[in-house]
Amino acid sequence: QVQLVESGGGLVQPGGSLRLSCADSRRTFSAYAMGWFRQAPGKEREFVATSNWSGATTYYADSVKGRFTISRDNAAKNTVLLQMNSRTPEDTAVYYCAARDRFSIATLVQEYDYWGQGTQVTVSS
């Protein structure tokens, strides 16, 4: 069974940086697409970024393009990273890691098969 374990959330000041990490602790086949979503209080869960297995194909939400970077480290237990720079208060949310049983990337919540427990990220001075 796939289990996604997230880490790296916390409090950061506006303009600061933070890196989230998500490890698939049980799956040994690293060829599937993974992604990040976020959910702010009172809002729907929204797409942030996605990557194929190698990291050669990525896609970002317009709201984070140029500020966030998704990358893969398949040597480290199928890990996906999200480097977040130039943070704004609007980036405050619970961030979720997700994985698919497909090779292709995707941007919709219903296209993902497995989810992490979420990690809180707060941007505030």
C-alpha positions as CSV (number, residue, x, y, z in Angstrom):
1,Q,0.0,0.0,0.0
2,V,1.2,3.5,-0.9
3,Q,1.9,5.8,2.1
4,L,2.9,9.4,1.5
5,V,4.8,11.1,4.3
6,E,5.2,14.9,4.1
7,S,7.5,17.1,6.0
8,G,8.9,20.7,5.9
9,G,5.9,22.8,6.7
10,G,5.9,25.7,9.2
11,L,5.9,29.4,9.6
12,V,7.8,31.7,7.1
13,Q,7.9,35.4,6.7
14,P,6.6,37.1,3.5
15,G,9.3,36.9,0.8
16,G,10.9,33.9,2.5
17,S,11.5,30.4,1.3
18,L,10.5,26.9,2.5
19,R,10.9,23.4,1.1
20,L,8.4,20.6,1.4
21,S,9.3,17.0,1.0
22,C,7.1,14.0,0.4
23,A,8.3,10.4,0.5
24,D,6.4,7.4,-0.7
25,S,7.5,5.1,2.1
26,R,6.3,1.8,0.7
27,R,6.2,1.8,-3.0
28,T,9.3,0.6,-4.8
29,F,8.3,1.5,-8.4
30,S,9.1,5.1,-8.9
31,A,7.7,5.7,-12.4
32,Y,4.4,7.3,-11.4
33,A,3.5,11.0,-11.5
34,M,3.3,12.9,-8.3
35,G,2.0,16.4,-7.4
36,W,1.3,19.0,-4.8
37,F,-2.0,20.6,-3.9
38,R,-3.1,23.1,-1.2
39,Q,-6.2,24.0,0.6
40,A,-6.7,27.3,2.4
41,P,-9.4,27.7,5.1
42,G,-12.9,27.9,3.5
43,K,-11.6,27.1,0.0
44,E,-11.5,24.1,-2.3
45,R,-8.3,22.1,-2.6
46,E,-6.4,23.5,-5.5
47,F,-3.6,22.3,-7.8
48,V,-0.1,23.6,-7.2
49,A,2.4,21.6,-9.2
50,T,3.0,18.1,-10.8
51,S,6.0,16.2,-12.1
52,N,6.5,13.0,-14.0
53,W,8.8,10.3,-12.7
54,S,12.0,11.8,-13.9
55,G,11.2,15.5,-13.3
56,A,11.6,16.2,-17.0
57,T,7.9,17.1,-17.4
58,T,6.5,19.5,-14.9
59,Y,3.4,21.8,-14.8
60,Y,2.5,24.6,-12.4
61,A,-0.5,26.6,-11.4
62,D,-0.3,30.2,-12.7
63,S,-0.3,31.5,-9.1
64,V,3.0,29.8,-8.3
65,K,4.8,29.7,-11.6
66,G,8.2,31.3,-11.3
67,R,8.2,31.1,-7.5
68,F,7.8,27.3,-6.8
69,T,9.8,24.4,-8.2
70,I,8.8,20.8,-8.0
71,S,11.5,18.1,-8.3
72,R,11.9,14.4,-7.9
73,D,14.5,12.3,-6.0
74,N,13.7,8.8,-6.9
75,A,16.8,7.4,-5.3
76,A,15.5,8.6,-2.0
77,K,12.4,6.4,-1.7
78,N,10.5,8.1,-4.5
79,T,10.6,11.6,-3.0
80,V,9.0,14.7,-4.4
81,L,10.1,18.1,-3.3
82,L,8.5,21.5,-3.5
83,Q,10.8,24.5,-3.2
84,M,8.7,27.6,-2.4
85,N,10.3,31.0,-2.8
86,S,9.0,34.6,-2.6
87,R,6.1,33.5,-0.3
88,T,3.1,35.7,0.2
89,P,0.3,35.5,2.8
90,E,-1.9,34.1,0.0
91,D,0.3,31.0,0.0
92,T,-0.9,30.1,3.5
93,A,-2.6,26.7,3.3
94,V,-2.4,23.0,4.2
95,Y,-0.2,21.5,1.5
96,Y,-0.9,18.0,0.3
97,C,1.3,15.6,-1.6
98,A,-0.4,13.2,-4.0
99,A,0.5,10.3,-6.3
100,R,-1.0,8.6,-9.3
101,D,-1.1,5.1,-10.6
102,R,-0.3,6.6,-14.0
103,F,2.9,7.9,-15.8
104,S,1.3,11.1,-17.0
105,I,1.0,14.3,-15.0
106,A,-2.3,15.6,-14.0
107,T,-3.9,18.7,-12.4
108,L,-7.2,17.6,-11.0
109,V,-7.8,16.3,-7.5
110,Q,-9.8,13.3,-8.8
111,E,-6.9,12.2,-11.0
112,Y,-4.8,11.3,-8.1
113,D,-5.0,7.9,-6.3
114,Y,-3.1,8.5,-3.0
115,W,-2.8,11.4,-0.7
116,G,-0.5,12.5,2.2
117,Q,-1.9,13.8,5.5
118,G,-1.1,17.4,4.7
119,T,1.4,19.9,6.2
120,Q,0.5,23.4,7.4
121,V,2.4,26.3,5.8
122,T,1.8,29.8,7.2
123,V,3.2,33.0,5.7
124,S,3.1,35.8,8.1
125,S,5.2,38.5,9.6
